[in-house]
Amino acid sequence: MRRELVTQKEASEHLRCSVKTISRKIRCGFIEAFKMGNKVLVYADTLTEEHLNAIKPKFFKKSKP
């Protein structure tokens, strides 16, 4: 079974956000993608509002004793 692929620009238009946001979500692992040549191709089935709005918990800096 083949999964549908879209470019980062098409993904950003679909989710109505910037290409930079899509790139950041790919780096964090919320959206699946791979690089082919000069283009980054995104799996269309991972483009959901849940993945866009997912928040990764921030770790607090440990205070010095």
C-alpha positions in Angstrom: 0.0 0.0 0.0 1.4 3.4 -1.0 1.0 6.4 1.2 0.2 9.8 -0.3 3.1 12.3 -0.3 3.0 16.1 -0.4 5.7 18.8 -0.3 6.3 21.0 2.7 4.6 23.9 0.9 1.5 21.9 0.2 1.5 20.7 3.8 1.7 24.2 5.1 -1.2 25.3 2.9 -3.3 22.3 4.1 -2.7 23.1 7.8 -2.7 26.9 7.2 0.6 27.5 8.9 4.1 28.4 7.8 6.6 26.2 6.1 9.0 26.8 9.0 6.3 25.4 11.4 6.1 22.2 9.3 9.8 21.9 9.3 10.0 22.3 13.1 7.2 19.6 13.6 9.2 17.3 11.3 12.3 17.8 13.3 10.4 17.1 16.6 8.9 13.9 15.1 5.3 15.0 15.1 5.0 14.8 11.3 6.6 12.0 9.3 8.7 13.0 6.3 11.8 12.2 4.3 14.2 13.9 2.1 14.5 13.0 -1.6 17.1 15.0 -3.4 16.5 18.7 -2.6 12.8 18.2 -1.6 11.3 17.2 1.7 8.3 15.0 1.2 5.7 14.7 3.9 3.3 11.8 4.4 -0.2 13.2 4.0 -1.8 10.9 6.6 0.3 12.5 9.4 -1.0 16.0 8.6 -3.6 16.5 11.3 -4.5 19.3 13.7 -3.5 17.0 16.6 0.0 16.8 15.2 0.2 20.5 14.6 -1.0 21.4 18.1 0.9 18.7 19.9 3.1 20.2 22.6 6.2 18.5 23.8 6.8 19.0 27.5 9.7 21.3 28.4 12.1 20.1 31.0 12.9 22.5 33.8 16.4 23.4 34.5 17.6 21.9 37.7 18.4 24.5 40.3 21.8 24.6 42.0 21.7 23.3 45.6 
